Amino acid sequence: MSDGEPRYDDKAVARILLRATELQEHQGDSLSLAQVHEIAQELGIPRALVAQAVAEVAPAPRAGPEARWLGGRDALLFEAEVPGHVDDAAFEEVLDTVRRTLGNPGSVETVGAARIWSTNRDTTRRVHLTLTEVRAKDGRLTTRIRLDERMPGDARQTVGGSLVGAFFLSSLGLAAVSSLVGKALVGFLVGPILGGGLLAGYLVGRGLWKARSRGRELALGEALDQILRRLDDGAPRSLEPGDDPLALPSGL
């Protein structure tokens, strides 16, 4: 039964949407992650799948480039956005998720409009989860979720500890060689033995930190994914008066 409006088959719809996307690109406009989530919600796509797709197409930015001499990153940053206001009940769900994922009860403080969860001082890890509300130009309210970790101390301790251990073992080796070849020849071996030992210690420490930082990077990414899944699975979120939870962003 026709209502007088034009009807399009699947192929025509696909061509129209593709052309609209091309026109959007020429205009130079872009969509925020929250707007992408709203469109996905309209299409019935779960938030967790959108988060996975975003991670594959445009990986979350990470604070600080990889420190080459350390072998891995000494700072990490992951960000995401959800539409509307994350109320107290939903925030408790988020806290429960990050606590279980990272294995630390942490503590919560409010700084201005930001709600911040941080790991306790009884751990060497310094992880911060920050939820901040942002009002867009079109009046839409979104909540920005930021998960970051600073770890320069751990990185330097790992590499430095390996160097100290290598120097100690090299010194023992040098003493053993000295007893075999005599003091006259040991002077020629000091440089190669100590230098080689320190180089080996540095490479070992660098490899250890690379693996450790990569593990933490994966853990933080998993924590953010768990948070987004929990919010998508029914944790209550309130919208501002007048906001339509199914409305598409203006201009589409």
C-alpha positions in Angstrom: 0.0 0.0 0.0 1.5 3.3 -1.1 1.2 6.5 0.9 2.1 8.7 -2.1 5.8 9.0 -1.1 8.6 7.6 -3.3 9.7 4.1 -2.4 13.3 2.8 -2.8 14.6 -0.8 -2.9 17.7 -1.9 -0.9 20.1 -1.1 -3.7 18.7 2.4 -4.1 18.9 3.1 -0.4 22.5 1.9 -0.3 23.4 4.3 -3.2 21.6 7.2 -1.6 23.4 6.7 1.7 26.7 6.3 0.0 26.2 9.5 -1.9 25.1 11.4 1.2 28.2 10.2 2.9 30.3 11.6 0.1 28.6 14.9 0.2 29.1 15.0 4.0 32.9 14.5 3.4 33.0 17.3 0.9 31.4 19.6 3.4 34.1 18.9 5.8 31.7 18.1 8.7 32.3 15.3 11.1 30.4 13.4 13.7 31.3 12.9 17.3 31.4 9.4 18.8 28.2 10.2 20.7 26.4 11.0 17.4 27.7 7.8 15.9 26.2 5.9 18.8 22.9 7.7 18.4 22.7 6.7 14.7 23.6 3.1 15.6 20.9 3.1 18.3 18.4 4.2 15.6 19.5 1.3 13.5 19.4 -1.1 16.4 23.1 -1.7 16.5 24.4 -2.5 20.1 26.8 0.0 21.6 29.4 -2.7 22.2 29.6 -3.5 18.5 30.0 0.2 17.7 32.9 0.5 20.2 34.6 -2.6 18.7 34.2 -1.1 15.2 35.6 2.3 16.3 38.6 0.5 17.9 39.3 -1.3 14.7 38.8 1.6 12.3 40.1 4.5 14.4 42.0 3.2 17.5 41.6 5.3 20.7 44.3 7.8 21.1 47.0 7.0 23.6 48.7 9.7 25.6 52.4 10.0 24.9 54.3 8.3 22.1 56.2 5.1 22.7 59.4 5.9 24.5 61.9 4.0 22.4 64.6 3.8 25.0 62.1 2.2 27.4 60.7 -0.2 24.8 57.0 0.8 25.4 54.6 3.5 26.4 54.9 5.2 29.8 51.4 6.8 29.5 48.1 5.6 28.2 44.8 7.3 27.3 41.5 5.9 26.1 38.3 8.0 25.5 34.7 7.4 24.5 31.4 9.3 24.5 27.9 8.3 25.4 24.8 10.4 24.8 23.0 12.0 27.7 23.8 12.2 31.5 25.2 9.2 33.3 23.2 9.3 36.5 24.3 8.0 40.0 23.0 4.5 39.4 24.8 4.1 36.1 27.9 5.6 37.6 27.9 3.0 40.3 27.7 0.3 37.6 30.7 1.9 35.8 32.6 2.0 39.1 31.8 -1.7 39.8 33.1 -2.6 36.3 36.4 -0.8 36.5 37.0 -2.0 40.0 36.5 -5.6 39.0 38.5 -5.3 35.8 41.5 -3.6 37.4 41.3 -5.4 40.8 41.4 -2.2 42.8 38.7 -0.5 44.9 40.0 3.0 44.3 38.4 6.2 45.5 36.0 8.8 44.0 36.2 12.5 44.0 34.3 15.3 42.2 36.2 18.2 40.7 33.8 20.7 39.1 31.6 18.9 36.6 34.0 15.9 36.5 33.6 12.7 38.5 37.0 11.0 38.9 37.8 7.5 40.1 41.5 6.8 41.0 43.4 3.7 42.1 44.4 3.6 45.8 47.9 4.6 46.9 48.7 1.1 48.0 49.4 0.1 44.4 52.1 1.3 42.0 49.5 1.8 39.3 48.1 5.3 38.8 44.9 4.8 36.8 42.2 7.5 36.6 38.6 7.2 35.2 37.0 10.5 34.5 33.4 11.2 33.4 32.7 14.8 32.2 29.5 16.2 30.7 29.9 18.2 27.5 27.3 20.3 25.9 27.5 20.5 22.1 26.7 23.5 20.0 23.4 22.0 19.0 22.4 21.7 22.7 22.9 18.0 22.9 24.5 16.7 26.2 27.1 13.9 26.0 29.2 12.3 28.7 32.9 11.9 27.9 34.6 8.8 29.4 38.3 9.1 29.9 40.5 6.3 31.2 44.2 7.0 31.6 47.3 5.7 33.3 50.6 7.4 34.0 53.5 5.0 34.5 56.9 6.7 34.0 58.1 5.5 37.4 57.2 1.9 36.7 58.9 2.0 33.3 62.2 3.4 34.6 62.1 1.1 37.6 61.8 -1.9 35.3 64.6 -0.9 32.9 66.8 0.5 35.7 66.4 -2.6 37.9 67.4 -4.8 35.0 70.5 -2.6 34.5 71.5 -2.8 38.2 71.1 -6.6 38.1 73.2 -6.9 35.0 75.9 -4.7 36.5 76.0 -6.9 39.6 76.2 -10.1 37.6 78.9 -8.7 35.3 80.9 -7.7 38.4 80.7 -11.2 39.7 81.7 -12.6 36.3 84.6 -10.1 36.1 85.9 -11.3 39.5 85.7 -14.9 38.4 87.6 -14.2 35.2 90.2 -12.2 37.2 91.0 -15.2 39.3 91.6 -17.3 36.2 93.6 -15.0 33.9 95.3 -12.9 36.5 95.3 -9.1 37.2 97.6 -8.4 34.2 95.0 -9.4 31.7 91.8 -8.5 33.5 92.2 -4.9 32.6 91.6 -5.7 28.9 88.4 -7.6 29.8 86.7 -5.0 32.1 85.2 -3.0 29.2 83.8 -6.0 27.2 82.5 -7.8 30.2 80.8 -4.8 31.9 79.7 -3.2 28.7 78.3 -6.5 27.3 76.5 -7.2 30.6 75.0 -3.7 30.8 73.8 -3.9 27.2 72.2 -7.3 27.9 70.6 -6.0 31.0 69.2 -3.0 29.1 67.8 -5.2 26.4 66.2 -7.5 28.9 64.7 -4.6 30.9 63.4 -3.0 27.7 61.8 -6.2 26.6 60.2 -6.7 30.1 58.7 -3.2 30.0 57.5 -3.6 26.4 55.5 -6.7 27.5 54.3 -5.1 30.7 53.1 -1.8 29.1 51.4 -3.8 26.3 49.6 -5.8 28.9 48.4 -2.7 30.7 47.3 -1.2 27.4 45.2 -4.2 26.7 43.8 -4.2 30.2 42.7 -0.5 30.0 41.1 -1.1 26.6 39.2 -4.1 27.9 38.1 -2.0 30.9 36.6 0.7 28.7 34.9 -1.9 26.5 33.4 -3.5 29.7 32.2 0.0 30.8 30.5 0.6 27.4 28.9 -2.8 27.4 27.6 -2.3 30.9 26.0 1.0 29.9 24.6 -0.6 26.8 23.2 -3.5 28.8 20.7 -1.4 30.7 22.4 0.8 33.2 20.0 3.8 33.5 21.1 7.0 31.8 19.0 10.2 31.9 18.6 12.6 29.0 18.1 16.3 29.2 14.5 17.6 28.9 13.6 17.8 25.3 16.2 15.3 24.1 14.8 12.6 21.9 16.8 9.4 22.6 16.1 8.2 19.0 16.6 11.5 17.2 19.3 11.7 14.6 21.9 14.5 14.9 20.8 17.6 13.1 22.0 18.1 9.6 21.7 14.4 8.6 
